Amino acid sequence: MNKWTRRMVWAAAIISVFALSGCGGDDGGGDSNGIAGRWVGDFNNKEASHSFDATFSGSGNVDLQNGPDNWNATITVSGSEIQINYSYYDDEYDETETGTIYGTLSSDKKTITFSRVTFCRPSEGNHDWDAWGTIQKQ
């Protein structure tokens, strides 16, 4: 897997507060928002396209089915706005990447459309990219 594939596989984007300026939120995930369950689809950015397969728990945790073993993420919901805050250690680069994937939840709570991803890798600094793709609640 190349470095861009590794970075975006987590996608989804992916999500706890980590050391990235502008990232944050509370434990807004869960059943009260109607998002708990499995979500599948595509996540894309300027470098790559990835399949996204994750389970959002009632507590806001995100279990990414096809991501790195050391992936940690939480999801927060505020109205129709979604943020997936993630972190994982990339042993190829010997550093931890942290980031936030932004999206919009449809009114029927069955589709999330991605719009942006911000992430930080110590050796490269901060990135802020457009993102696109949708995931569907299964």
N, C-alpha and C positions, 0 to 999 in steps of 0.2 A: 504494500500500500504506500503510495507516495505521500509527502507531507501535507499536501492540500486535501487529499482524500481523508487522511487521518483527522485533520482539523474539522472537516465538515461532516464526517460520519456521525459525530456526536449529535449533529444537527438536531437540529432541532432542537431546535434548535433545541432545552436542554437545559433543570434550572435552579436557595440560600444566597446569601449575599457574599460575594467574593471581592478580592482586591482589584477592582476595575472601576475607574471613575465613571460615575453615572449609573452604575448597576445598583439594584436594590429592590426592596419590596418586602412585604410581610408574607405570612403563610396564607396567601389568598387562594390556594388551590383547594381542590376537594369537591365532595359531593354537593355542597351547597351551591356551587357554581355550575353544576351539571356537566363537568368535564371528566370526571373519573371514568377510566376505561381505557381501551386500546385505541390508538390512533395510527393510521397508516397513510402514506402518500409520498410526496417528493419535496425535498428542500434543495434550493439552488442558490448560488451566489456567483460572483464574477469569475471564480476560479474552478468551480466544480458543481456537479449535480449528484445528489445522493438520495437513496431510498431512506425513508424515515419510518421507523416502526417502534413505537414506544407505548408504555402504559403509564397513565397519570393516576396516581393513587389518591384516595380521599384526603390524605394529609398533605398533598402538594408535591410529593416526590415524583420524579420522572425516572422510570426504568427503561433505558434504551436497549432494545433487543439486539441491534447490530452495531453497537458502539464499543469503545475501548472498555476493558475490564475494570479500570479504575475511574470510570465516569461517575460523577456526582452531580445531580441537578435537581432543581425545584421549579415549579411553575407558579406564577402569581396571576390572578385575574382581577382586573378593575374595569367593571362594565364590560365592554366588548374588547378591551385591550388585554393582550396576553404577553407575558414576559417569561422566557425560559432562561434561568441563570444556571450556568454550568461551570464545571472545572474538571480537568483531567490531566494526569501526568503523562507526558509524551516521552517515553524512554529513548526514542530515536534522537531527540534533541535535548534530553536530560533537563527538562524544565516543565513547569505547569502552565497550561493555557487556561484562562478564565474568560468568560464572555456572557453575552445576553443575546438571545434571539427574540425578535419582536414580531408580533402578528395580531390579527384581528379575528375574533370569534364571531361566527355568524349568529343571527338572532335565534335560529333553531338549535344552536349549540351542537351542530353536527359537522362543521367545517372550520378549520383555522387556515387563514391565508397569511403567509409570511411576507414581511416587508423590509426587514433590516436585520443585520447582525453586527454586533460590536464585539471585539475580542482583543485580548492582550496576551502577548507572549514576550517574556522579558528580553529575549535577544532581538526582537523586532519592534517592540513598542505596541501602541494601540492601532487598531484597524476599525474602520466604520464603512461597511459595504451594504449596498442594496442586496436584498434577498427576495426570492419569489418561490412560488410553489404552494400547494395546498395539501393538507392532511384531512382525512375523514375519520369520524368516530365509527368504529366497527360495531 
